[in-house]
Amino acid sequence: DDPHVTHVPLQSISRLAPFSALIISIIFVNCFLIRVYILERFLLRKVYGETYTWMDETTRRGFINHHIAGATKILISILATYPFIDVAFGSATFRTSFAGSKHVTQGDILIIAAQMLIAMYVFELFYRPKISPVSVGHHIGTILIGQSAIAISLNLVKEKDATIEFILCTVWVRAFDIVSEFLPHVSIILYRVYPTSHKFLLNLFRIACITTLAGTTVETILTMYLFGGLWSRWTLAFKIATPMLHVLFSSAQLWGSWCFYKMHKKQERLLAINEGRLEDHLEPAANAVEGTRDGRLATDDWQLARERKPRKADQKLSRPMSTSGNQFATCFHSSYSGHMFYLLVMCSGGENSRFEQSIKFLSGIYEYL
């Protein structure tokens, strides 16, 4: 038999579709209130303690975003799993009542869930200071496709494939984004909390890599199956655009799987070093601190610094220090403060720098005293 989705009639998704802007605005306000007055105000500080307070601003924003994204996907799963399965694979339509309600339909719930997912991605684009180009492309594509699917449903006279386009989006963009990309949020949160638990992170990143890869594979099979089953109902524009967009989304998801694979291999290497099965060739100074508060490994930062090409500013370090700077360092060399100032002078970069001018001024004060 043909899948149920091939028999879904052309109909409006929901009476709430014209109010999508209001719905997403309310969701944005809720995200702001939760972030400012709950997460940042007391909850994360109380739950994670110094692990959270010692994070720099960039890491902290990413940490908060993963909590908001994970919580949003849990709410969407609770709210929209039943309507999604019933409409896409069961016998219901968008106008079927939700859980026996006289006022709420399956389409109403799916519209709200769609706006929640879109709002989550918009929030991330605006809130996180650093985000990879692959993630940017994925999020922008999800936002535009999701809103377009809702917008074209408002003009059923001209858009004959509006209904099946929204259903395909729920299968393609929403269902698998929620299921296969939930564990990555949890993985990054735990990575920040337990940066030195290499064995635990090794298994965690392995599972995250496998689930995202398996999710992308199953998503591709199911999407193309439904797309092929509805081939006669698609307009030419969607016949061309849908496969191209799916390749873009799949590439972004595969990139995420590759990133988790690399993180898995990194934890595997660090675990082998800790157990003595692998020799660490990095400088001893780099191994003094195994992890930092934001979850990054000092050894990796040190390795990047070694491999980085010298900049013009770095070449100044080889220039001789001025006479006054040497005198000042000699005067204070026996004290703790002297050691600190000596290191600063050595890194100041030449007698013409502003910092060395300050050192000359302090040297004069010392000679006067």
N, C-alpha and C positions, 0 to 999 in steps of 0.2 A: 504494500500500500504506500501511497505517497505520504510524506510527512504532513502533519496537521497544518504547519505554517503555509503550505501551498494552497490551502482552502480558506485561509482567513480573508474575510471580505474587506473591501476598501472602505474604511471608516475612520473617523477622527479618533485620536488617541485618548483624549480626555477633555473635559470641560475646563480643566485648569491650564491647558496649553497656552491660551492667550495671556495668562498671568505668569508666564515663566520668569519674566524679569522680576516680579515681586517675590516669587518663591526663592530665587537665587539671592536676592538682596537680603531676605530674612536669614538665609543660611550664612551669608557673609557676616551679618551682625552677630549671630550666635558664635561663629568661629572666633571673632574678635573678643567677645565677652569671655569665652572659655579660655582663650589664650592669655589675656591680660589679667583677669581677676581670679582664675583658678590655677592654671598651669604655672605661669610665671610668678604669681603672687605667693603661693605657698605649697602647692601639691608636689611639684617636681623637686623642690628644695627639701621637702619633708621626706619624700620617698627615697631619693638618691643621695642626699646629703652633700658632702664635699665633691663627689663625682660630678655633680651638676654645677656647683658653685665655682669649681676650678676650671670649667670649660671657657674657652675664648668665645667671642660673640658669634663667629661664623659657625663653630661647632654647636653652640647652644641653639642657634636658630634651626639648624638641621635636625638636632635632637628633638626639639619641640614639634617640628613639622612631621616627623615620623610618628609621634604620638597622635597628633591630630589626624593624619592620614589613616593610621591603623584603626583608631576609634571610629572614624567615618565609615570605613569599609565594614567594620563589624555591624554598625547600625544599618547599613544598606543590606547586608546579608540577612539580618533579622527581618527587616521590613519587606524586602522585595524578592526573596527567594521563591516563595509560594506563587506570587503573581507571574514571575518570569517563567517558571516551569509550566504553569497552567496555560499560559498564552502561547508559549513557543512550542511546547511538546504535548500539551494536554488537549482539552476540548473547549477551552474558554476563549473569549475575545476581549478586546479592550473594554467593552461595555458590560461585561459580566461583573456582578456584584462581588465585592471583596469580603470574604469570610461571612457571607450572609447579610452584609450591611445594606440598608435601603438607600444610602446616600453616597457611599464610597465605592468606586469601581476599581477593577484591576489596573486600568489605564491611569487613574489618578495616582496610585501608588508608584507606578513605573515612572511617571513624569517627575514626581518628587525625588525618587531615587536617582534618576538621571541628573537632576539639577544638583543633588548632593555631591555626586561624583565630579561633575564639571566644576563646582565651586571649590572642591578639594584641590584640583589641579591649578585653578586660577590663584588660589591662596598660596600654593607652593611657588608659583612663578614670581609672585610679588614679594613673598616673605623671605625666601632663602637668598642670601647674598651670592652664593656660588652654586651653579647647577650646570651639569654637563650639556653640551649641544645635543646629544642624543636624547636626553630627557626632555629638553626644550622642544624638540621636534615631536616627540611622542605626546607631550602634554598639549601642545598647540593643536595637533591633529585631533586628539580626543575632544577638545573643547569645540572646535569648529564642526566636526562631524556630528557630535551629539546635539548641538544647538540647531544645526541645519536639518537634522532628521525631525526635530520637533517643529521647526519653522515651516517646512514644506507640507506638514500635515494640516496646516491651516488653509491650504488651497487644494482641496482634493479634486477639483474640476480639472486642473491642469497637471497636477502631480499624481499620476496614476499608480506610482510605486511607493508612495509615502508610507503606507502601512507596513509593507514588508521591509522597507528600509529601516524603520524604527525597530522592528523585531530583530533584524539582522544585527543592528547596532547593539541591542541588549545582549545578544549571544557573543558578538565579536569583541566589542569594546568594554562592556560593563562586567559581564559575568566572569570572563577570564582575567580581567584586570583585578577584580576583587579577590578571586580564589587564588590565582597563581602569584600575585604580587603582594599578598598580605604577609607571608613569611619574611620576605626581604626587609620589611619595616621592623619586624621583631628582631631580625638578625642584626641590623645596624644598631638598634637600641642596646642589645646585649653586648655588642662589640664595644660600645662606648663605656658600658658599665664594667665589663670584665676584660679589659684589653690584654691582660697577661695570662688568661686561662686558655692557653693555646690548644690543648686537647679538646676542650669544649667547643671552642670556635672552629676548630678543624671540622668537627662533625656537623656543626650548625651550618657552615658555609657549603659543605658538601650537599646537605639536604636542600638548602635554598637553591643551589645550582640545578639540582635534579628536578625539583618541583617547577621552577620557572621554565626549564627546557621541556619538560613533559607537558606543561600547560600550553606552551606555544605550539607544540606538535599537535595536541588534541584540538586546540582552537583552530588551527589551520585546516585540519581534516573536516571538522564539523561545519566551519564557515563555508568552505568550498562545496561541501555536500548540500547545504541549504541554498547557497548561491546558484549551484547548478540545477537544483530542483525547481527554482523559481526563474529559470532562464527566460522563459517565454513572457514573463510579466515585467521584466526589467526594460527600461528605456535604454537607448544606445549609450547615453552619457554614463549611466550607472554600470553598464556592461564593461565599459572601459576604465572608469575611475575606481570601482570597487577592488579589483585585483591589485591595482597599483598602490592603493592606500593600504591594503592588507600586507603587501610586501614591506612597506615602510614601517608599519607597526610591528611586524614580525622581526624585522631587523633590529629595532630598538629593544625588543624583548630578548633576542638572542645576545645582544650586546650586554644586557644585564646578566644573563647566564654566564657569559665569558668573564665579566668582572668578578662574580662570585667564585668562579673557578680559580682565578688568579689569587683571590683572597684566601681560598682554601689551600693553594700551594704555598702561599706565604706562611700561613700558620703551620703547615707541615714542616717547612724548613726551620722555623723558629722552635718548634717542638723537638726536632732532631738536634738542634744546637743545645737546647737545655738538657737533653738526655745524654749528650756527649757522643751521639752517633754521627755528627757532622761538625767539622771544624769551622769556627767562625774566623774569617780572614779580615774582619773589620778592625779598625784601631781600638785599643783598649778603652780609650776615652769614650768611644761611641757605645760601649757595652756597659758603662757605668750606670746608666739609667735604662731599664728595659722598656718601660712604657711611660707615656705622658698622660696627663689628666684628660686630654681630649680623645684618647684612644689611639693616637698615631704612635708608631714605634720610633724611638730615637735612632736606632740603628739604621732604619730606612732613610731618615732625614740626613744622617751623617753620610751615608752612601751617595745620596743625591748631591750633597755638597762637594764630595770628592770628585764626582764625575762632571760637575758643572764646569763649563769653560770659564776661565778667569775674565772678569769684567775690568774696565778701566779703573773703577774705584778700588778693586781688589789689588791692582798693580801698585797702588800707592803705599801698600803695606811694606814694600821692599825699600822704600826711600828712607834715608837716615833721618833720625829725629834731631831736632835743633838743640843747640847747646843749653838753652834755658830749660828745655824739657828734660834733658839729662840731669841737670843740676837739681831740678825739683824732685825727680824720681829718686836721686841718690839721698837727698835729705830725708825722705819719708820711707826709705826702703826697709828700715828696721821695724816699722809699725804695720798693723793690719791695713790701716787706711792708705799707707804708702804703697803696699802691694796692689791695692785696688786702683789707685791713681796711676801707678806705673803701667798696669795693663791697659787702662783707658788711653794713656798717652801713646803707647805703642800702636794702638788701633786708630789713632786720630788721623794719621795720613799726611804728615808733612808740616812744615813750619808755616805755611800760608793758610792753614785751615782755621776756621773760627774757634774750633775746640782748643787748638794749641795757643791761640791768643788768650783764651780764658786761663789756660795753664800758666802762661807767663804772668798774668795778673795775680793768680794765687801764689805763684812763686815769690813775687815781690812782697806780698803781704807776709809770707812766712819769713823772709829775710828781715823785714822790719820788726817782726815780733821776736 
